[in-house]
């Protein structure tokens, strides 16, 4: 295996273009290390992005919060701009496993892994976040995080995730998560809810579910139950029921589909009641 540590984005893109499917990108490495243990070909290339400062920054403008894909969960949890503009993202980052994991797990890795139970993705979808997709010799394109995580793979070879953009807007937001062992596992189910209010009425709503479908998804029926309503226990219950109907959970060693669907209803109801 060949090992590279590019200093600039353009260098990384050239390497990705050169090695194609033989390239392995290292950000936090929480998932790549398991792939490497299974063995790689002798002509494979490991491209460590840690020296690329532009990918590790958090910045804001008047309208947007910009987060580099190398930003760790620990940094998201404590950064003043995240707390100011996207507090739900700080909350989800704080729930991402043990403290040791938070220091290495990156927001970019959480997106690109496209794991159906990814911790940070529900908050990003609830905030209508999008991200730059970079490729050598071509202009960057922008895709919603919702669209990126719906694909397998999330990125094609030669593509690199760029900055994540979170629009700055006043929201009420809440997050609920259930695991089997607190702090040690990804969610069985998690729910992120974000509502834009017009006085006491919900003008717009986003409800994102993790662990409830083959990818992190929006619960559009739950969103419709919220929009135009005044928040109440009855509206929260209706949103939970609609979210459960929207879910398409799988049965695995940790939980049955029926249990996950019930969790979706309960956690959505709790999240709405916290708004």
C-alpha positions in Angstrom: 0.0 0.0 0.0 1.1 3.5 -0.8 0.6 6.3 1.7 0.0 10.0 1.0 -0.6 13.1 3.1 -1.6 16.0 0.7 -1.4 19.5 2.0 -4.1 21.0 -0.3 -7.5 20.0 -1.6 -6.2 20.0 -5.2 -3.5 17.5 -4.3 -6.0 15.2 -2.8 -8.2 15.4 -5.8 -5.3 14.6 -8.1 -4.5 11.5 -6.0 -8.1 10.4 -6.1 -8.2 10.8 -9.8 -5.0 8.9 -10.2 -5.9 5.9 -8.0 -9.7 5.7 -8.6 -11.2 2.7 -6.9 -7.8 1.8 -5.3 -7.9 5.0 -3.2 -8.9 4.9 0.4 -9.6 8.3 2.1 -8.6 8.7 5.7 -10.5 11.4 7.7 -11.2 10.2 11.3 -10.7 6.6 10.4 -13.4 5.1 12.6 -14.7 3.0 9.8 -11.7 2.7 7.5 -9.7 0.8 10.0 -12.2 -2.1 9.9 -12.0 -2.1 6.1 -8.2 -2.2 6.2 -8.2 -5.1 8.5 -10.0 -7.1 5.9 -7.0 -6.5 3.6 -6.3 -4.3 0.6 -4.4 -4.8 -2.6 -0.7 -4.0 -2.9 -1.5 -1.1 -5.3 -4.0 0.6 -3.0 -3.4 4.1 -1.9 -4.2 5.5 1.6 -4.8 9.3 1.3 -4.8 11.0 4.8 -6.5 14.3 4.7 -5.4 15.6 8.1 -2.9 18.2 6.7 -5.6 20.0 4.7 -6.4 22.9 6.9 -9.3 24.1 4.7 -11.2 20.9 5.4 -11.1 21.4 9.2 -12.5 24.9 9.6 -15.8 26.2 11.0 -16.8 29.6 9.7 -20.0 31.7 9.4 -21.4 34.3 7.1 -24.5 36.4 7.5 -26.6 33.6 6.1 -24.7 30.3 6.5 -22.6 28.2 8.8 -19.8 26.4 7.0 -18.3 23.2 8.4 -15.3 21.4 7.0 -15.7 17.6 6.6 -12.7 17.0 8.9 -14.3 18.7 11.9 -14.8 16.2 14.7 -17.8 15.6 16.9 -15.8 16.9 19.8 -15.2 20.2 18.0 -18.9 20.4 17.0 -20.0 19.9 20.5 -18.0 22.8 21.9 -17.5 25.3 19.1 -19.2 28.6 19.8 -20.5 29.1 16.2 -22.1 25.7 16.2 -23.8 26.4 19.5 -25.0 29.8 18.2 -26.3 28.8 14.8 -26.9 25.1 14.9 -27.4 24.0 18.5 -29.1 20.8 17.5 -25.9 19.7 15.8 -23.9 20.3 19.0 -26.5 18.2 20.9 -26.2 15.3 18.4 -22.4 15.5 18.5 -22.4 15.2 22.3 -24.5 12.0 22.0 -22.1 10.3 19.5 -20.5 7.5 21.6 -17.8 7.9 24.2 -15.6 10.9 24.5 -12.7 9.1 22.8 -14.8 8.4 19.7 -15.9 12.0 19.5 -12.3 13.2 19.2 -11.8 11.2 16.0 -15.2 10.8 14.4 -15.7 13.5 11.7 -18.8 15.1 10.3 -17.7 14.2 6.8 -17.2 10.6 7.7 -20.6 10.5 9.3 -22.1 11.7 6.0 -20.1 9.6 3.6 -20.5 6.4 5.5 -24.3 6.7 4.7 -25.0 4.6 7.8 -28.8 4.4 8.4 -28.2 5.1 12.1 -25.6 7.9 11.6 -25.7 10.3 14.6 -25.0 13.7 13.0 -27.0 13.3 9.8 -30.6 13.7 11.2 -29.7 17.1 12.6 -28.1 18.1 9.2 -31.2 17.1 7.4 -33.4 18.8 9.9 -31.4 22.0 9.2 -31.7 21.6 5.4 -27.9 21.3 5.1 -26.1 20.7 1.9 -22.5 20.0 0.9 -19.9 20.5 -1.8 -18.9 17.5 -3.9 -15.4 18.0 -5.3 -13.8 16.2 -8.2 -10.4 16.8 -10.0 -10.6 19.1 -13.0 -14.2 19.9 -12.6 -16.4 22.5 -10.8 -17.7 21.6 -7.4 -21.4 20.7 -7.3 -23.7 21.0 -4.4 -26.1 18.3 -3.1 -28.3 18.1 -0.1 -27.1 15.9 2.7 -30.4 14.1 2.4 -29.6 13.2 -1.2 -26.0 12.2 -0.4 -26.8 9.7 2.3 -29.6 8.1 0.2 -27.1 6.8 -2.3 -24.9 3.7 -2.2 -22.1 4.6 -2.2 -22.6 8.1 -1.0 -19.7 9.3 -3.2 -18.3 7.8 -6.3 -14.6 7.2 -6.7 -12.6 10.3 -7.5 -15.1 12.4 -5.5 -14.3 14.2 -2.2 -16.7 15.7 0.2 -16.1 19.5 0.7 -17.6 21.9 3.1 -21.0 21.4 4.6 -23.4 24.4 4.6 -26.0 24.9 7.3 -28.4 27.8 6.5 -28.7 30.2 9.5 -32.4 30.7 10.4 -34.4 30.9 13.6 -35.7 27.4 14.5 -37.1 25.5 17.4 -35.3 22.2 17.3 -35.1 19.0 19.4 -33.3 15.6 19.3 -34.2 12.2 20.8 -32.1 9.1 20.7 -32.4 5.5 22.0 -29.5 3.1 22.2 -29.1 -0.3 23.9 -26.0 0.7 25.9 -25.7 4.4 26.6 -22.6 6.0 25.1 -21.4 2.8 23.5 -23.4 2.4 20.4 -25.0 4.2 17.5 -28.7 4.8 17.8 -31.3 2.1 17.6 -33.5 5.0 16.5 -32.9 8.8 16.7 -35.2 11.6 15.7 -34.3 15.3 14.9 -37.1 17.8 14.6 -36.7 21.4 13.4 -39.6 23.9 13.2 -39.8 27.5 11.9 -42.5 29.3 13.7 -44.8 32.1 12.7 -45.9 33.3 16.1 -47.3 30.2 17.7 -48.0 28.3 14.4 -45.5 26.0 12.7 -44.7 27.6 9.4 -42.3 24.9 8.2 -41.0 21.6 9.7 -38.4 19.0 9.1 -38.4 15.6 10.8 -35.4 13.3 10.2 -35.2 9.7 11.3 -32.1 7.5 11.8 -32.3 3.8 12.3 -35.7 3.7 10.8 -35.0 2.9 7.1 -32.2 1.8 4.9 -30.8 5.4 5.1 -31.5 8.4 7.3 -34.8 9.8 5.9 -37.3 12.5 6.4 -40.7 11.7 7.9 -42.8 13.8 5.5 -46.1 12.7 6.9 -45.0 13.9 10.3 -43.9 17.2 8.8 -47.3 17.7 7.3 -48.9 17.0 10.7 -46.9 19.8 12.2 -47.1 22.5 9.5 -50.0 24.9 10.1 -50.5 23.6 13.6 -50.1 25.0 17.1 -47.8 22.8 19.1 -49.7 20.6 21.6 -49.7 17.1 23.0 -52.3 16.1 20.4 -50.2 17.4 17.5 -47.1 15.7 19.0 -49.0 12.4 19.1 -50.2 12.8 15.5 -46.7 13.6 14.4 -45.4 10.5 16.1 -48.0 8.3 14.5 -47.3 9.8 11.0 -43.5 9.3 11.5 -44.0 5.6 12.4 -46.1 5.2 9.3 -43.3 6.9 7.3 -40.6 4.6 8.7 -39.3 1.5 6.9 -37.2 -0.1 9.6 -35.2 -3.4 9.4 -34.9 -6.2 11.8 -31.3 -7.0 13.0 -29.5 -8.4 15.9 -30.1 -5.4 18.1 -33.9 -4.8 17.5 -36.9 -5.9 15.5 -38.5 -3.7 12.9 -41.7 -3.5 15.0 -39.7 -2.2 18.1 -37.9 0.4 16.0 -41.2 1.6 14.5 -42.7 2.0 18.0 -39.6 3.9 19.0 -40.0 6.2 16.1 -43.5 7.1 17.3 -42.4 7.6 20.9 -39.2 9.6 20.1 -40.9 11.8 17.6 -43.7 12.7 20.0 -41.1 13.5 22.7 -39.0 15.6 20.3 -42.1 17.7 19.3 -43.1 18.1 23.0 -39.6 19.6 23.7 -39.9 22.3 21.1 
